[in-house]
Amino acid sequence: MDDDKGEGVAIANLIGTNGCSIVGWVYRWSTSELAVMWDDCGPKPVSEIRPDLTAEQKQEIDFDALTRIERDEDG
C-alpha cells in the first residue's frame, strides 16, 4: 500500500501466541485511522504488537479483542 496514493502504511506487526510469527499488521491510513490486516490465514490470536503502540492506539484497534480470538485448531 502506498501512503502517497491515500492508502495505508504498515506501522506495526501483530505477533501470534507463539511469540514469533507475524499474523497480521496494523496500518495507518491517510485519515490517521488505524486498521488491522491479517495474513492469508485470517484472524489468529495476538500476543503482542511490535513495535508497541500507545494505549490509545491499542484501544482504537481493540487489542484486547485481538488477544481473545479463538484459535483455529485445524489451521
Rosetta blueprint (number, residue, H / E / L):
1 M L
2 D L
3 D H
4 D H
5 K H
6 G L
7 E L
8 G L
9 V E
10 A E
11 I E
12 A E
13 N E
14 L E
15 I E
16 G E
17 T L
18 N L
19 G L
20 C L
21 S L
22 I E
23 V E
24 G E
25 W E
26 V E
27 Y E
28 R E
29 W L
30 S L
31 T L
32 S L
33 E L
34 L E
35 A E
36 V E
37 M E
38 W E
39 D L
40 D L
41 C L
42 G L
43 P L
44 K L
45 P L
46 V E
47 S E
48 E E
49 I E
50 R E
51 P L
52 D L
53 L L
54 T L
55 A H
56 E H
57 Q H
58 K H
59 Q H
60 E H
61 I L
62 D L
63 F H
64 D H
65 A H
66 L H
67 T H
68 R L
69 I L
70 E L
71 R L
72 D L
73 E L
74 D L
75 G L
